[in-house]
Amino acid sequence: MRTFLFLGALLACSPALAGTLTLAPTTVTEWKAVYGRVEARNTIPARARIGGLIVDLAVTEGDLVKAGEKIATVQDDKIAFQVAALDAQLRALQAQLATAQSELARGQTLVGRGVVTVQRVDQLRTEVDVARNQLAATEAQRSVIVQQGAEGDVFAPGDGRVLTVPVTRGAVVMAGEVVATIGGGGVFLRLAVPERYAATLKQDAAIRINANGTELAGRLAKIYPQIDNGRVIADVEVDNLDTDFIDARVLVQLPVAERSALLVPAAAIETRSGIDFVRTVAAGVEAERAVVTGERMARANGDYVEILTGLAPGDVVVTP
């Protein structure tokens, strides 16, 4: 009677066999860790349209600007002198036009009396037309010079953040020189992958991103065909990427290959004295095997660990 009670207590204290798993090779993805660089989608320089002295600079690195916002003013002192010279020419031409018109009016009066010939009246009329056209040409030339002075204002070419300001107030710039660089249109990741992985890169492949400890998912949007200094350049589309710093480096994991591996649930591994053990069943007999583990992987149905040695395909593993 005591023997039966002891066996019943022993069975009650023994852990129940929750389940088994027959090992089979599983295809897993190999990941290559590289660094990506955060870049602005649109990097547009704001250029000076005329040469001169920067008298006003309204932005600095990191400022947010809107399209059309004035960010600097370039002043060319010669423009004011040119406008003053053209104003003097306009006054002289206006006086010449007034004189020519008076002479024409007098000639038209005298031609009826026979004092002035018709040819002389035609000549006076031509002089009026010439003076009027010279006045119009000078006014147009003055408008061009005034417009050049107005083009001293430098405007932001688009919405975005000011990345660089290579000039300072009081500096002399030439026409076409960059006053500021605006980064806008959002950001993306640019990768430089060793060329030995070029054949394994696939467009639209899903990648993993670790940005300041935050795990993000991305997509390999574009692979450039030209290899630059032994590197394949690729662009990655990713949402919710930190945009505080442009050209910041972010750790990226790329899928570069696939291989077969034996995976067991992480909970099926017991570690004692620094050695990993897995319980197996063979012919109804349960035993423990020492194994060497590899990479830990998160799958849809839980965490798994790769078994490098100690088990073979077809082995039945006891799962808790």
Contacts in CASP RR format, 6 or more apart in sequence:
PFRMAT RR
TARGET T0000
AUTHOR 0000-0000-0000
METHOD contacts of the structure
MODEL  1
MRTFLFLGALLACSPALAGTLTLAPTTVTEWKAVYGRVEARNTIPARARI
GGLIVDLAVTEGDLVKAGEKIATVQDDKIAFQVAALDAQLRALQAQLATA
QSELARGQTLVGRGVVTVQRVDQLRTEVDVARNQLAATEAQRSVIVQQGA
EGDVFAPGDGRVLTVPVTRGAVVMAGEVVATIGGGGVFLRLAVPERYAAT
LKQDAAIRINANGTELAGRLAKIYPQIDNGRVIADVEVDNLDTDFIDARV
LVQLPVAERSALLVPAAAIETRSGIDFVRTVAAGVEAERAVVTGERMARA
NGDYVEILTGLAPGDVVVTP
17 318 0 8 1.000
18 318 0 8 1.000
18 319 0 8 1.000
18 320 0 8 1.000
19 318 0 8 1.000
19 319 0 8 1.000
20 281 0 8 1.000
20 316 0 8 1.000
20 317 0 8 1.000
20 318 0 8 1.000
20 319 0 8 1.000
21 264 0 8 1.000
21 265 0 8 1.000
21 268 0 8 1.000
21 316 0 8 1.000
21 317 0 8 1.000
21 319 0 8 1.000
22 314 0 8 1.000
22 315 0 8 1.000
22 316 0 8 1.000
22 317 0 8 1.000
23 262 0 8 1.000
23 264 0 8 1.000
23 307 0 8 1.000
23 311 0 8 1.000
23 312 0 8 1.000
23 313 0 8 1.000
23 314 0 8 1.000
23 315 0 8 1.000
23 316 0 8 1.000
23 317 0 8 1.000
24 262 0 8 1.000
24 313 0 8 1.000
24 314 0 8 1.000
25 260 0 8 1.000
25 261 0 8 1.000
25 262 0 8 1.000
25 313 0 8 1.000
26 260 0 8 1.000
26 261 0 8 1.000
26 262 0 8 1.000
26 263 0 8 1.000
27 258 0 8 1.000
27 259 0 8 1.000
27 260 0 8 1.000
27 261 0 8 1.000
28 258 0 8 1.000
28 259 0 8 1.000
28 260 0 8 1.000
28 261 0 8 1.000
28 263 0 8 1.000
28 297 0 8 1.000
28 306 0 8 1.000
29 255 0 8 1.000
29 257 0 8 1.000
29 258 0 8 1.000
30 255 0 8 1.000
30 256 0 8 1.000
30 257 0 8 1.000
30 258 0 8 1.000
30 259 0 8 1.000
31 208 0 8 1.000
31 253 0 8 1.000
31 254 0 8 1.000
31 255 0 8 1.000
31 256 0 8 1.000
32 193 0 8 1.000
32 197 0 8 1.000
32 253 0 8 1.000
32 254 0 8 1.000
32 255 0 8 1.000
32 256 0 8 1.000
33 251 0 8 1.000
33 252 0 8 1.000
33 253 0 8 1.000
34 191 0 8 1.000
34 192 0 8 1.000
34 193 0 8 1.000
34 251 0 8 1.000
34 252 0 8 1.000
34 253 0 8 1.000
34 254 0 8 1.000
35 191 0 8 1.000
35 249 0 8 1.000
35 250 0 8 1.000
35 251 0 8 1.000
35 252 0 8 1.000
36 189 0 8 1.000
36 190 0 8 1.000
36 191 0 8 1.000
36 192 0 8 1.000
36 236 0 8 1.000
36 249 0 8 1.000
36 250 0 8 1.000
36 251 0 8 1.000
36 252 0 8 1.000
37 189 0 8 1.000
37 190 0 8 1.000
37 191 0 8 1.000
37 192 0 8 1.000
37 247 0 8 1.000
37 248 0 8 1.000
37 249 0 8 1.000
37 250 0 8 1.000
38 187 0 8 1.000
38 188 0 8 1.000
38 189 0 8 1.000
38 241 0 8 1.000
38 242 0 8 1.000
38 243 0 8 1.000
38 245 0 8 1.000
38 246 0 8 1.000
38 247 0 8 1.000
38 248 0 8 1.000
38 249 0 8 1.000
38 250 0 8 1.000
39 187 0 8 1.000
39 188 0 8 1.000
39 189 0 8 1.000
39 190 0 8 1.000
39 246 0 8 1.000
39 247 0 8 1.000
40 160 0 8 1.000
40 161 0 8 1.000
40 163 0 8 1.000
40 183 0 8 1.000
40 184 0 8 1.000
40 185 0 8 1.000
40 186 0 8 1.000
40 187 0 8 1.000
40 246 0 8 1.000
41 183 0 8 1.000
41 184 0 8 1.000
41 185 0 8 1.000
41 186 0 8 1.000
41 187 0 8 1.000
41 188 0 8 1.000
42 158 0 8 1.000
42 182 0 8 1.000
42 183 0 8 1.000
42 184 0 8 1.000
42 185 0 8 1.000
42 186 0 8 1.000
43 163 0 8 1.000
43 181 0 8 1.000
43 182 0 8 1.000
43 183 0 8 1.000
43 184 0 8 1.000
44 157 0 8 1.000
44 158 0 8 1.000
44 181 0 8 1.000
44 182 0 8 1.000
44 183 0 8 1.000
44 184 0 8 1.000
45 157 0 8 1.000
45 178 0 8 1.000
45 180 0 8 1.000
45 181 0 8 1.000
45 182 0 8 1.000
46 71 0 8 1.000
46 72 0 8 1.000
46 154 0 8 1.000
46 155 0 8 1.000
46 156 0 8 1.000
46 157 0 8 1.000
46 178 0 8 1.000
46 179 0 8 1.000
46 180 0 8 1.000
46 181 0 8 1.000
46 182 0 8 1.000
47 154 0 8 1.000
47 176 0 8 1.000
47 177 0 8 1.000
47 178 0 8 1.000
47 179 0 8 1.000
48 72 0 8 1.000
48 74 0 8 1.000
48 152 0 8 1.000
48 154 0 8 1.000
48 173 0 8 1.000
48 174 0 8 1.000
48 175 0 8 1.000
48 176 0 8 1.000
48 177 0 8 1.000
48 179 0 8 1.000
49 74 0 8 1.000
49 151 0 8 1.000
49 152 0 8 1.000
49 154 0 8 1.000
49 175 0 8 1.000
49 176 0 8 1.000
50 74 0 8 1.000
50 76 0 8 1.000
50 79 0 8 1.000
50 148 0 8 1.000
50 149 0 8 1.000
50 151 0 8 1.000
50 152 0 8 1.000
50 175 0 8 1.000
51 74 0 8 1.000
51 76 0 8 1.000
51 172 0 8 1.000
51 173 0 8 1.000
51 174 0 8 1.000
51 175 0 8 1.000
51 177 0 8 1.000
52 74 0 8 1.000
52 75 0 8 1.000
52 76 0 8 1.000
52 172 0 8 1.000
52 173 0 8 1.000
52 174 0 8 1.000
53 74 0 8 1.000
53 75 0 8 1.000
53 76 0 8 1.000
53 77 0 8 1.000
53 170 0 8 1.000
53 171 0 8 1.000
53 172 0 8 1.000
54 72 0 8 1.000
54 73 0 8 1.000
54 74 0 8 1.000
54 75 0 8 1.000
54 167 0 8 1.000
54 168 0 8 1.000
54 169 0 8 1.000
54 170 0 8 1.000
54 171 0 8 1.000
54 172 0 8 1.000
54 173 0 8 1.000
54 179 0 8 1.000
55 73 0 8 1.000
55 74 0 8 1.000
55 75 0 8 1.000
55 169 0 8 1.000
55 170 0 8 1.000
56 72 0 8 1.000
56 73 0 8 1.000
56 169 0 8 1.000
57 71 0 8 1.000
57 72 0 8 1.000
57 165 0 8 1.000
57 167 0 8 1.000
57 168 0 8 1.000
57 169 0 8 1.000
57 179 0 8 1.000
58 70 0 8 1.000
58 71 0 8 1.000
58 72 0 8 1.000
59 65 0 8 1.000
59 71 0 8 1.000
59 72 0 8 1.000
59 162 0 8 1.000
59 165 0 8 1.000
59 180 0 8 1.000
60 162 0 8 1.000
60 165 0 8 1.000
61 162 0 8 1.000
61 163 0 8 1.000
61 164 0 8 1.000
61 165 0 8 1.000
62 161 0 8 1.000
62 162 0 8 1.000
62 163 0 8 1.000
63 161 0 8 1.000
63 162 0 8 1.000
64 160 0 8 1.000
64 161 0 8 1.000
64 162 0 8 1.000
65 71 0 8 1.000
65 156 0 8 1.000
65 158 0 8 1.000
65 159 0 8 1.000
65 160 0 8 1.000
65 161 0 8 1.000
65 162 0 8 1.000
65 182 0 8 1.000
66 156 0 8 1.000
66 158 0 8 1.000
66 159 0 8 1.000
66 160 0 8 1.000
67 156 0 8 1.000
67 157 0 8 1.000
67 158 0 8 1.000
67 159 0 8 1.000
68 155 0 8 1.000
68 156 0 8 1.000
68 157 0 8 1.000
68 158 0 8 1.000
69 155 0 8 1.000
69 156 0 8 1.000
70 153 0 8 1.000
70 154 0 8 1.000
70 155 0 8 1.000
70 156 0 8 1.000
71 154 0 8 1.000
71 155 0 8 1.000
71 156 0 8 1.000
71 162 0 8 1.000
71 179 0 8 1.000
71 180 0 8 1.000
72 153 0 8 1.000
72 154 0 8 1.000
72 167 0 8 1.000
72 179 0 8 1.000
72 180 0 8 1.000
73 152 0 8 1.000
73 153 0 8 1.000
73 154 0 8 1.000
74 152 0 8 1.000
74 153 0 8 1.000
74 154 0 8 1.000
74 173 0 8 1.000
74 179 0 8 1.000
75 152 0 8 1.000
76 148 0 8 1.000
76 149 0 8 1.000
76 152 0 8 1.000
79 145 0 8 1.000
79 148 0 8 1.000
79 149 0 8 1.000
82 145 0 8 1.000
83 142 0 8 1.000
83 145 0 8 1.000
83 146 0 8 1.000
86 138 0 8 1.000
86 141 0 8 1.000
86 142 0 8 1.000
86 145 0 8 1.000
87 142 0 8 1.000
89 138 0 8 1.000
90 135 0 8 1.000
90 138 0 8 1.000
90 139 0 8 1.000
90 142 0 8 1.000
93 131 0 8 1.000
93 134 0 8 1.000
93 135 0 8 1.000
93 138 0 8 1.000
94 135 0 8 1.000
96 131 0 8 1.000
96 134 0 8 1.000
97 128 0 8 1.000
97 131 0 8 1.000
97 132 0 8 1.000
97 135 0 8 1.000
100 124 0 8 1.000
100 127 0 8 1.000
100 128 0 8 1.000
100 130 0 8 1.000
100 131 0 8 1.000
101 128 0 8 1.000
103 124 0 8 1.000
103 127 0 8 1.000
104 121 0 8 1.000
104 124 0 8 1.000
104 125 0 8 1.000
104 127 0 8 1.000
104 128 0 8 1.000
107 116 0 8 1.000
107 120 0 8 1.000
107 121 0 8 1.000
107 124 0 8 1.000
108 121 0 8 1.000
110 116 0 8 1.000
111 117 0 8 1.000
111 118 0 8 1.000
111 120 0 8 1.000
111 121 0 8 1.000
154 179 0 8 1.000
154 180 0 8 1.000
156 180 0 8 1.000
156 182 0 8 1.000
157 182 0 8 1.000
158 182 0 8 1.000
158 184 0 8 1.000
159 184 0 8 1.000
159 185 0 8 1.000
160 182 0 8 1.000
160 183 0 8 1.000
160 184 0 8 1.000
160 185 0 8 1.000
161 182 0 8 1.000
161 183 0 8 1.000
161 184 0 8 1.000
161 243 0 8 1.000
161 246 0 8 1.000
162 180 0 8 1.000
162 181 0 8 1.000
162 182 0 8 1.000
162 183 0 8 1.000
163 181 0 8 1.000
163 182 0 8 1.000
163 183 0 8 1.000
163 246 0 8 1.000
164 180 0 8 1.000
164 181 0 8 1.000
165 179 0 8 1.000
165 180 0 8 1.000
165 181 0 8 1.000
166 178 0 8 1.000
166 179 0 8 1.000
166 180 0 8 1.000
166 181 0 8 1.000
167 173 0 8 1.000
167 177 0 8 1.000
167 178 0 8 1.000
167 179 0 8 1.000
167 180 0 8 1.000
173 179 0 8 1.000
183 246 0 8 1.000
186 243 0 8 1.000
187 241 0 8 1.000
187 243 0 8 1.000
187 246 0 8 1.000
188 221 0 8 1.000
188 235 0 8 1.000
188 236 0 8 1.000
188 237 0 8 1.000
188 238 0 8 1.000
188 241 0 8 1.000
189 209 0 8 1.000
189 235 0 8 1.000
189 236 0 8 1.000
189 238 0 8 1.000
189 241 0 8 1.000
189 250 0 8 1.000
189 252 0 8 1.000
190 233 0 8 1.000
190 234 0 8 1.000
190 235 0 8 1.000
190 236 0 8 1.000
191 232 0 8 1.000
191 233 0 8 1.000
191 234 0 8 1.000
191 235 0 8 1.000
191 236 0 8 1.000
191 252 0 8 1.000
191 254 0 8 1.000
192 228 0 8 1.000
192 231 0 8 1.000
192 232 0 8 1.000
192 233 0 8 1.000
193 201 0 8 1.000
193 231 0 8 1.000
193 232 0 8 1.000
193 234 0 8 1.000
193 254 0 8 1.000
194 230 0 8 1.000
194 231 0 8 1.000
194 232 0 8 1.000
195 227 0 8 1.000
195 230 0 8 1.000
195 231 0 8 1.000
195 232 0 8 1.000
197 232 0 8 1.000
197 254 0 8 1.000
197 256 0 8 1.000
198 227 0 8 1.000
198 232 0 8 1.000
200 255 0 8 1.000
200 256 0 8 1.000
200 257 0 8 1.000
201 220 0 8 1.000
201 223 0 8 1.000
201 232 0 8 1.000
201 234 0 8 1.000
201 254 0 8 1.000
201 256 0 8 1.000
202 220 0 8 1.000
202 255 0 8 1.000
203 220 0 8 1.000
203 221 0 8 1.000
203 222 0 8 1.000
203 223 0 8 1.000
204 219 0 8 1.000
204 220 0 8 1.000
204 221 0 8 1.000
205 219 0 8 1.000
205 220 0 8 1.000
205 254 0 8 1.000
205 255 0 8 1.000
206 217 0 8 1.000
206 218 0 8 1.000
206 219 0 8 1.000
206 220 0 8 1.000
206 255 0 8 1.000
207 217 0 8 1.000
207 218 0 8 1.000
207 219 0 8 1.000
207 220 0 8 1.000
207 236 0 8 1.000
207 252 0 8 1.000
207 253 0 8 1.000
207 254 0 8 1.000
207 255 0 8 1.000
208 215 0 8 1.000
208 216 0 8 1.000
208 217 0 8 1.000
208 218 0 8 1.000
208 252 0 8 1.000
208 253 0 8 1.000
209 215 0 8 1.000
209 216 0 8 1.000
209 217 0 8 1.000
209 218 0 8 1.000
209 236 0 8 1.000
209 238 0 8 1.000
209 241 0 8 1.000
209 250 0 8 1.000
209 251 0 8 1.000
209 252 0 8 1.000
209 253 0 8 1.000
210 216 0 8 1.000
210 250 0 8 1.000
210 251 0 8 1.000
210 252 0 8 1.000
210 253 0 8 1.000
211 241 0 8 1.000
211 242 0 8 1.000
211 250 0 8 1.000
211 251 0 8 1.000
212 242 0 8 1.000
216 238 0 8 1.000
216 239 0 8 1.000
216 240 0 8 1.000
216 241 0 8 1.000
217 238 0 8 1.000
218 236 0 8 1.000
218 237 0 8 1.000
218 238 0 8 1.000
218 239 0 8 1.000
219 236 0 8 1.000
219 237 0 8 1.000
219 238 0 8 1.000
220 234 0 8 1.000
220 235 0 8 1.000
220 236 0 8 1.000
220 254 0 8 1.000
221 235 0 8 1.000
221 236 0 8 1.000
221 237 0 8 1.000
222 234 0 8 1.000
222 235 0 8 1.000
223 232 0 8 1.000
223 233 0 8 1.000
223 234 0 8 1.000
224 232 0 8 1.000
224 233 0 8 1.000
224 234 0 8 1.000
224 235 0 8 1.000
226 233 0 8 1.000
236 252 0 8 1.000
241 250 0 8 1.000
242 248 0 8 1.000
261 306 0 8 1.000
261 307 0 8 1.000
262 306 0 8 1.000
262 307 0 8 1.000
262 311 0 8 1.000
262 312 0 8 1.000
262 313 0 8 1.000
263 297 0 8 1.000
263 299 0 8 1.000
263 304 0 8 1.000
263 305 0 8 1.000
263 306 0 8 1.000
263 307 0 8 1.000
264 278 0 8 1.000
264 304 0 8 1.000
264 305 0 8 1.000
264 307 0 8 1.000
264 311 0 8 1.000
264 317 0 8 1.000
264 319 0 8 1.000
265 302 0 8 1.000
265 303 0 8 1.000
265 304 0 8 1.000
265 305 0 8 1.000
265 319 0 8 1.000
265 320 0 8 1.000
266 296 0 8 1.000
266 302 0 8 1.000
266 303 0 8 1.000
266 304 0 8 1.000
266 305 0 8 1.000
267 303 0 8 1.000
267 319 0 8 1.000
267 320 0 8 1.000
268 278 0 8 1.000
268 279 0 8 1.000
268 317 0 8 1.000
268 318 0 8 1.000
268 319 0 8 1.000
268 320 0 8 1.000
269 276 0 8 1.000
269 277 0 8 1.000
269 278 0 8 1.000
269 291 0 8 1.000
269 293 0 8 1.000
269 305 0 8 1.000
270 276 0 8 1.000
270 277 0 8 1.000
270 278 0 8 1.000
270 279 0 8 1.000
270 288 0 8 1.000
271 277 0 8 1.000
275 290 0 8 1.000
276 290 0 8 1.000
276 291 0 8 1.000
276 292 0 8 1.000
276 293 0 8 1.000
277 288 0 8 1.000
277 289 0 8 1.000
277 290 0 8 1.000
277 291 0 8 1.000
278 288 0 8 1.000
278 289 0 8 1.000
278 291 0 8 1.000
278 307 0 8 1.000
278 311 0 8 1.000
278 317 0 8 1.000
278 318 0 8 1.000
279 286 0 8 1.000
279 287 0 8 1.000
279 288 0 8 1.000
279 289 0 8 1.000
279 317 0 8 1.000
279 318 0 8 1.000
280 286 0 8 1.000
280 287 0 8 1.000
280 288 0 8 1.000
280 289 0 8 1.000
280 311 0 8 1.000
280 315 0 8 1.000
280 316 0 8 1.000
280 317 0 8 1.000
280 318 0 8 1.000
281 287 0 8 1.000
281 316 0 8 1.000
281 317 0 8 1.000
281 318 0 8 1.000
282 315 0 8 1.000
282 316 0 8 1.000
286 318 0 8 1.000
289 310 0 8 1.000
289 311 0 8 1.000
290 310 0 8 1.000
291 307 0 8 1.000
291 308 0 8 1.000
291 309 0 8 1.000
291 310 0 8 1.000
291 311 0 8 1.000
292 307 0 8 1.000
292 308 0 8 1.000
292 309 0 8 1.000
292 310 0 8 1.000
293 305 0 8 1.000
293 306 0 8 1.000
293 307 0 8 1.000
293 308 0 8 1.000
294 305 0 8 1.000
294 306 0 8 1.000
294 307 0 8 1.000
294 308 0 8 1.000
295 305 0 8 1.000
295 306 0 8 1.000
296 303 0 8 1.000
296 304 0 8 1.000
296 305 0 8 1.000
296 306 0 8 1.000
297 303 0 8 1.000
297 304 0 8 1.000
297 305 0 8 1.000
297 306 0 8 1.000
298 304 0 8 1.000
311 317 0 8 1.000
END
